Amino acid sequence: MHDKLYEIELKKIDKNIPFSIKINKLPFKIEFKTPERKIISQMAEQAVIVSAVRPSKKMAEEGAVIAPMAGKIVSVRVKEGDSVKLGDVLCILEAMKMENEITAPKTGTVQSITISEGMGVSEGDIILTIK
């Protein structure tokens, strides 16, 4: 789109209720204001345009690691200033009685941490920032 390449993850489109999409690994919620009967490819194109134009401020921060789901932080495995490699475990997020490893999406240095053990997070919250 506009000479840029986007990685898009889309599991299911439901034009009647909000649904999730990931663009370059950042989650977005999509909701059609006026549902219309269109073929799936047209709906997906419209959804990407809506998301790309109106991302939240949380999504725009470069290097932000975003909570993929709502839950509780049960352990934080890094601290500010730590060097991390792609795939290193940053923290453990408990959601629906399951522990989920939140891993580094890139190699870098932990610049800031916005969570602590026992803290609740919502889907889309910034957990920490890697530069």
SULRA-V820133 format. One record per residue. N is the residue number from 0. PHI is phi in radians with two decimals (* if undefined). BURIAL is I if it has 24 or more other ideal C-beta (glycine too) atoms within 12 Angstrom, else O. Layout:
# SULRA-V820133
n;phi;burial
N;PHI;BURIAL
N;PHI;BURIAL
This chain:
# SULRA-V820133
n;phi;burial
0;*;O
1;0.90;O
2;1.12;O
3;-2.06;O
4;-1.77;O
5;-2.11;I
6;-1.60;O
7;-2.08;I
8;-2.05;O
9;-2.38;I
10;-1.53;O
11;-2.75;O
12;-1.83;I
13;-2.21;O
14;-1.23;O
15;-1.67;O
16;-2.39;O
17;-1.05;O
18;-2.42;I
19;-1.81;I
20;-2.56;I
21;-2.01;I
22;-2.11;I
23;0.89;I
24;1.23;O
25;-1.72;I
26;-1.39;I
27;-2.37;I
28;-1.79;I
29;-2.08;I
30;-2.48;O
31;-1.39;I
32;-1.24;O
33;-2.27;O
34;-0.99;O
35;-2.29;O
36;-1.51;O
37;-2.38;O
38;-1.27;O
39;-0.95;O
40;-1.07;O
41;-1.16;O
42;-1.13;I
43;-1.10;I
44;-1.07;O
45;-1.11;I
46;-1.10;I
47;-1.11;I
48;-1.10;O
49;-1.05;O
50;-1.18;I
51;-1.17;O
52;-1.43;O
53;-2.16;O
54;-1.30;I
55;-1.27;O
56;-1.08;O
57;-1.04;I
58;-1.28;I
59;-1.37;O
60;-1.22;O
61;-1.18;O
62;1.45;O
63;-1.25;I
64;-1.75;I
65;-1.82;I
66;-1.12;I
67;-1.34;I
68;-2.79;O
69;-1.31;O
70;3.02;I
71;-2.16;I
72;-1.35;I
73;-1.75;I
74;-2.78;O
75;-2.00;I
76;-1.80;I
77;-2.31;I
78;-2.36;O
79;-0.98;O
80;1.63;O
81;-1.17;I
82;-1.52;O
83;-2.26;I
84;-1.92;O
85;-0.85;O
86;1.63;O
87;-1.08;I
88;-1.33;O
89;-1.66;I
90;-2.81;I
91;-2.01;I
92;-1.97;I
93;-1.62;I
94;-2.48;O
95;0.92;O
96;1.11;O
97;-2.11;O
98;-1.63;O
99;-2.07;I
100;-1.39;O
101;-1.73;I
102;-1.93;I
103;-1.21;I
104;-1.39;I
105;-2.79;O
106;-1.49;O
107;2.98;I
108;-2.08;O
109;-1.20;I
110;-1.55;O
111;-2.58;O
112;-2.17;I
113;-1.90;I
114;-2.13;I
115;-2.59;O
116;-1.04;O
117;1.55;O
118;-1.40;O
119;-1.54;O
120;-2.27;I
121;-1.84;O
122;-1.00;I
123;1.65;I
124;-1.18;I
125;-1.36;I
126;-1.53;I
127;-2.80;I
128;-2.20;I
129;-2.00;I
130;-1.99;O
